[in-house]
Amino acid sequence: MTNSTTPLLPEIAEIWQQTLNWQPTTQQQAKFQQLYELILEGNTQLNLTRITEPQEFWEKHLWDSLRGIVLEKQFIPSLPEGASVIDIGTGAGFPGIPVGIIAPNSTVTLLDSTRKKITFIDKVLATLGLSNCKTLLGRTEEIGQQTQHRQTYDLALIRAVGTASVCAEYSLPLLKQGGLAVIYRGTWTEEETIALQNAVKLLGGEIESIAQFTTPLTDSIRHCLYLRKVATTPPEFPRAVGIPHQKPL
């Protein structure tokens, strides 16, 4: 039920269609609205996001989350078939929860090291009835060394977590061979690509593509880096907690 005092998210079907070649069903749109309301409510106790205005929330949280999983105007092929997805450092649940809403056959694991955020997300998942999503409390460096998580995911999503080489070290060990890591970025330069190549190679990956796009409402520039896992990640990666940040590859 929509709270009468909560602003409504825009229902810009034509923008979804033009930019992602897709649009939400009525049910998915209702879940997006419900998610928005839960985030606004949760924000009063937890510092979840500064983005609370409806159009900004739509663009920076919903559209941006889903744009990252679109390649050549189609969702990443494994998604509809039931991919195993991990969202590393999910925070308030982005991009993982929107992905879980639109890809009900996929299993989405939302990983964060902050217990309060995980508790909040558990409540969101229960309220939205997202049985294909689950939470995981822990540090990526430790999770990446655990047998039940290492080399088990088809898709790793990582947004707003450290430098690109840190993101590569967090995500590639978790992927199956052939899996894909999506690193969400604002700006990006050619020099950064060159610097990242060595780190990615060391981790058993390769840079498959780098997409640049502009957001539909504010024309902000965004980038997504797509790293393909092509070989086994050496067992020493990810390194111990804190080291990837202190000594990036």
C-alpha positions in Angstrom: 0.0 0.0 0.0 1.4 3.4 -1.0 1.7 5.9 1.9 -0.2 9.0 0.8 2.6 11.3 2.0 5.3 9.5 0.1 6.1 11.0 -3.3 5.6 8.7 -6.3 8.5 7.5 -8.4 8.2 8.5 -12.0 6.8 5.8 -14.3 8.8 6.7 -17.3 8.1 3.6 -19.4 9.4 5.2 -22.6 12.8 6.0 -21.1 13.2 2.5 -19.8 12.3 1.3 -23.3 14.6 3.6 -25.2 17.6 3.1 -22.9 17.3 -0.5 -21.8 15.0 -2.0 -24.4 12.8 -3.1 -21.5 10.2 -1.7 -19.2 8.9 -2.8 -15.7 5.6 -4.6 -15.4 3.0 -3.0 -13.1 4.1 -5.4 -10.4 7.8 -4.5 -10.7 6.9 -0.8 -10.7 4.9 -1.3 -7.5 7.9 -3.1 -6.0 10.2 -0.2 -7.0 7.8 2.2 -5.3 7.7 0.0 -2.2 11.5 -0.2 -2.1 11.7 3.6 -2.3 9.3 4.0 0.6 11.2 1.5 2.7 14.5 3.3 2.0 13.0 6.6 3.0 11.7 5.1 6.2 15.0 3.3 6.9 16.9 6.5 6.3 15.4 8.0 9.4 17.4 5.5 11.5 20.3 4.6 9.3 22.3 6.7 6.9 21.4 4.7 3.8 21.4 7.3 1.1 21.5 11.0 0.4 19.4 10.4 -2.7 15.8 10.7 -1.6 14.1 12.9 -4.2 11.9 10.7 -6.4 13.4 11.5 -9.8 16.9 11.4 -8.5 16.2 8.1 -6.7 14.7 6.7 -10.0 17.8 7.7 -12.0 20.7 7.1 -9.6 19.4 4.0 -7.8 17.0 2.2 -10.1 18.0 3.2 -13.6 21.7 3.2 -12.9 21.5 -0.2 -11.1 19.8 -1.8 -14.1 21.8 0.0 -16.8 24.9 -1.8 -15.5 23.5 -5.2 -16.4 22.6 -4.3 -19.9 25.0 -5.2 -22.7 24.1 -4.2 -26.3 20.5 -3.3 -25.4 19.8 -6.7 -23.7 20.1 -7.9 -20.1 23.3 -9.9 -19.5 22.4 -13.3 -21.1 22.7 -15.5 -18.0 20.3 -13.3 -15.9 16.9 -14.5 -17.2 18.1 -18.1 -17.1 18.8 -18.1 -13.4 22.3 -16.7 -12.8 23.9 -16.7 -9.4 24.6 -13.1 -8.6 26.5 -11.4 -5.8 26.3 -7.7 -5.0 29.5 -6.8 -3.2 29.2 -4.0 -0.6 25.5 -3.6 -1.3 24.9 -0.8 1.3 21.2 0.1 1.0 20.7 -2.8 -1.5 21.9 -1.3 -4.8 22.3 -2.6 -7.4 21.3 -6.0 -6.0 17.7 -5.5 -5.0 16.6 -3.9 -8.3 18.3 -6.8 -10.1 16.5 -9.2 -7.9 13.2 -7.6 -8.7 13.6 -7.8 -12.5 15.3 -11.2 -12.7 13.2 -13.5 -10.5 14.9 -16.6 -11.8 18.3 -15.4 -10.6 19.6 -15.9 -7.1 21.0 -12.6 -5.7 23.3 -12.5 -2.7 23.6 -9.1 -1.0 26.9 -8.9 0.8 27.8 -6.1 3.3 30.0 -5.9 6.3 27.6 -3.6 8.3 25.2 -5.6 10.4 22.6 -2.8 10.6 22.4 -2.6 6.9 22.0 -6.3 6.5 19.2 -6.3 9.1 17.5 -3.5 7.2 17.8 -5.3 3.9 16.4 -8.5 5.4 13.3 -6.5 6.4 13.1 -5.1 2.8 13.4 -8.5 1.2 10.6 -9.9 3.5 8.3 -7.0 2.8 8.9 -7.2 -1.0 8.6 -11.0 -1.0 11.9 -11.3 -2.8 12.5 -15.0 -2.1 15.3 -15.1 -4.8 17.5 -12.7 -2.7 19.4 -13.3 0.4 21.9 -11.4 2.6 25.4 -12.2 3.6 27.2 -10.4 6.5 30.9 -10.3 6.1 34.1 -8.8 4.6 34.7 -9.5 1.0 38.3 -10.4 1.6 37.2 -13.2 3.9 34.2 -14.3 1.9 36.4 -14.6 -1.2 38.5 -17.2 0.5 35.6 -19.4 1.6 35.0 -22.5 -0.4 31.2 -22.1 -0.5 31.6 -18.6 -2.1 34.8 -18.8 -4.1 34.3 -19.4 -7.8 30.6 -19.9 -7.4 28.9 -16.9 -8.9 28.0 -16.1 -12.6 27.9 -12.4 -12.0 29.5 -10.0 -9.5 28.2 -6.5 -9.2 30.2 -3.9 -7.3 29.3 -0.2 -7.0 30.9 2.6 -5.1 33.5 0.4 -3.3 37.1 1.6 -3.6 39.3 1.9 -6.7 38.8 -0.3 -9.8 41.7 -2.6 -8.9 40.3 -3.1 -5.4 36.9 -3.9 -7.0 38.6 -6.4 -9.3 40.4 -8.1 -6.4 37.1 -8.3 -4.5 35.0 -9.7 -7.4 37.1 -12.0 -9.6 37.9 -14.6 -6.9 34.1 -15.1 -6.4 33.4 -15.8 -10.0 33.1 -19.1 -11.8 35.3 -19.4 -14.9 33.5 -17.5 -17.6 31.7 -15.3 -15.1 31.4 -11.6 -15.4 32.2 -8.7 -12.9 30.4 -5.4 -13.4 32.2 -2.4 -11.8 30.0 0.7 -11.7 31.9 4.0 -12.1 31.2 7.7 -12.6 34.1 9.0 -14.6 36.8 6.8 -16.2 40.0 7.5 -18.2 42.2 5.6 -20.7 45.1 5.8 -18.1 42.9 4.0 -15.6 42.2 1.2 -18.1 45.9 0.7 -18.6 46.6 0.7 -14.9 43.8 -1.8 -14.3 44.8 -4.3 -17.0 47.7 -5.7 -15.0 45.7 -6.2 -11.8 42.9 -7.9 -13.8 45.3 -10.2 -15.5 46.9 -11.2 -12.2 43.5 -12.1 -10.9 42.6 -14.4 -13.8 40.5 -11.9 -15.6 40.4 -9.7 -18.7 38.7 -6.4 -19.4 36.0 -7.4 -21.8 34.5 -4.0 -22.4 34.0 -0.6 -21.0 30.7 1.1 -21.6 30.2 4.9 -21.3 26.7 6.3 -21.2 24.8 9.3 -19.9 21.9 9.1 -17.5 18.5 9.9 -19.0 17.3 12.7 -16.7 20.4 14.7 -15.8 22.8 13.7 -18.6 25.5 12.7 -16.1 28.3 10.5 -17.5 28.6 7.0 -16.2 30.9 4.1 -17.0 30.6 0.3 -16.4 33.6 -2.0 -16.6 33.0 -5.6 -17.6 35.7 -8.0 -16.5 35.5 -11.6 -17.7 37.0 -14.4 -15.5 39.1 -16.4 -17.9 41.5 -18.3 -15.6 41.6 -19.5 -12.0 42.4 -16.7 -9.5 45.6 -17.5 -7.6 44.8 -18.7 -4.0 46.4 -15.6 -2.4 43.7 -13.3 -3.7 41.8 -11.6 -2.2 44.4 -10.6 0.3 43.7 -10.1 4.0 41.2 -7.5 5.2 42.4 -4.0 4.5 45.3 -4.9 2.3 43.6 -4.4 -1.1 42.8 -0.8 -0.1 46.3 -0.1 1.4 48.3 -1.7 -1.4 46.2 -1.8 -4.6 47.5 -4.2 -7.2 
